[in-house]
Amino acid sequence: MQVEEAKILLGFPPNSRPDPSQVKAAYRKKVWESHPDLFPDDQKLGAESKFKSISEAYSCLESGDVKGQRYSRAGVYSRVVKTGVPRTYASAKRGNAWLIGAPFLLIVLGTIGLGGIKANRAYTQQKQTFPSHNPFLP
């Protein structure tokens, strides 16, 4: 659905730029007028199609989608990733991920390395203090 069609369907002039609150208020008003449950059985089919077109117009104006592009308040078009985060933020986050992971990796490797040395020292000390005559123990 084109943006101009959506504006006309919700009662706005085609060249206007309504606020999200105005769009929401117009949508609620139109939905209340055309809800299929308010009409008799013979008129429900027409009311249902009008209701669906009003819902589509609202989703078009609410999200600001124009053929897959999102329109920002500043008047600049930017491509948005499926998660809803602009690519500039996603690529910056991905590029600096090693800065976050490196300290944790160093802590884990240091703990394993120093822990092994300490365990070996304790084992050697215990072996010298309490010699075992069991042939199955090292």
N, C-alpha and C positions, 0 to 999 in steps of 0.2 A: 504494500500500500504506500502511495506517495504521501509525503508530509502535507502537501496542500489539501489533498483529499481528506486526510485525517483531521486537519484543522477545521475544514468545512463541516465534517460529520459531527464534530464535538461542539460546533457553534462558534468557532473563531473565524475572523477574516483570514483569507489565505496569506496575506503579507504580514501578519502579526507574529510576535514572538512571545507566546504566553509563558508565564512562570510555571514551574512544576505544581505549585499549589493551585493555580488556576486550572491547569489541565486535570488535576485530580478532582476538583470540585465539579467541573463540567462533566467529567466521566461519571461521577456518582449520580449527578442529576439525570443524565441521559440513560444510565442503566436503570435507575428507578422508574423512569417513564416507559422503558421498553422491555422490562423483564418478562420472559415468557409465562411465568406463573401468574401474572396479573391479567392475562388475556383468556378469553374462552377458548375451548378446544379448536374451533374452526379457524381462529386467528393465531394460534400458537406457532405455526410454521413460519409465518412472516415475521412475527416478533422474535423468534429464535434467530433467524438470519440477520435481522437488524441488531440484535444483541451481540452476536458474534462479530459483526463488522465494527460495532462501537468498541468492543474489547480489543480488536486488532488495531484500531485507530489509537486507542489509549496506550497500548504497548509500543506503538511506533513513536508517539510523541513523548512518552515517559522515558524511554531509553535513548531517544535521539538517534536511532539507527537510520542511516541513509545508505542503502546498498552495501552493508557490511562495514561502514565507517562510523565512528562515534564523533559527534560534534561537541566540542568543549565550549565552555562559557567564553573563553578568550577569543574564539573565532578560528581556532586552529584545528585542523583535522589530524587525528593521530590513530594509528592502527593499534588495536587492543588485543592482547593475547587471550586465549580461552579462559584463563583464570580471572580476567578482568583487571590485570595489572599491566600498565604500559610497559613496553619492551625496555625502555631505558632503565627502569627500576629493576626489572628481572635480570638484565645482563649485568648490571652493577653488582647485584647480589651474588650472582653466579661467579663473577670474577674475583671477589674477595672471600669466597668460602674457605679457601685454604688458610686465611688468617684466623678464622674461627677454629678450624679443625686442628691446626698445628700444635697449639699448646696442649690440647687433650692427648694427642698422639705422643708427644714428648713425655707427658706425665705417665701414661700407660707403659711406654717402653722403658722409661727410667725406673719405674716401680718393679717391672719384671726383671730388668738387669740387676739392679741393686739388691732386690730381694733374693735373687739366685746366688749372688756372691755372699750375702749374709747367711743364707741357709747352708751353703757349703762350709763356711767358716764354723758355724755352730755344729754341723755334723762332724767335722774333723776334730773339734775340741771335745765333743762328747765321746768320740771313738778313742781318743787318747786318755780321757779321764776314766772311762769305764770300758776296758777292753773286753770283748766278747770271745768266748771259747766255742761259740756255735759255728760249725763249719759252713752253714748255709748263709750266714750273714757276711757281707763284704768286710 
